């Protein structure tokens, strides 16, 4: 079933696309906790609200 998953979205939009495709394929899956370490640079850079809007637009119009 994994061979049928085709991610086409870039950036973080791929995460929602992956969940959608796994759900549609009815594949079994499990989540595992991860530990993310952010650098000082990435914390200062941050994430703009516009990026979230861009991801939403990509998901809706794909």
N, C-alpha and C positions, 0 to 999 in steps of 0.2 A: 504494500500500500504506500510505503514511503516513496516509491519510484513515481507515483502519480502526483505528488505534490510539486507544484511549480510556483516558486515565489517570483513575482514580477515587480513588487513595490520596492522602492528604495527607502533608505533611512529606517526609522522605527515603524513605518507603516507595515513592514514585513511581519511584524509580530501579530498584528490583528489578522493579516492575510493568512498566516500560518494556522491560527486558531480556527478561522473559518473553514479552511481546507481540511483540517483534521476532523472537524465536526461533520462536514459534508461526506467524508469518506467513511465515517463511523469506525475509524481506527481506534485501537486502544492506546491510551497515553497516560502519562503520569507527570506530575510536577515535582521538582526537587528544589529545595532552597539553595540559593547562591549567596555568596558574600561579595559585594561589589565595593571596590576601593576607588574612590574618586581622588584625582590629583588636585593640588591647590589650583592649578590652571583651570581644570574643568569646573571646579566649584566657583571660581571667579567668573568664568565665561557664562555659566548658567544656560538657561533654555528660555527662549522667548515664547510668549503666547501664540505668536504668529506661526511658529513651527507646529503647534498642536492643530491649528486651523488648517495648515497645509496638509497634514497627515489625514485629517478628517475629509478634506476635499478629495484627496487621492483615493481613499477607501470608497467614498460614495460614487465617484465617477469612473472607477476602473472597469 
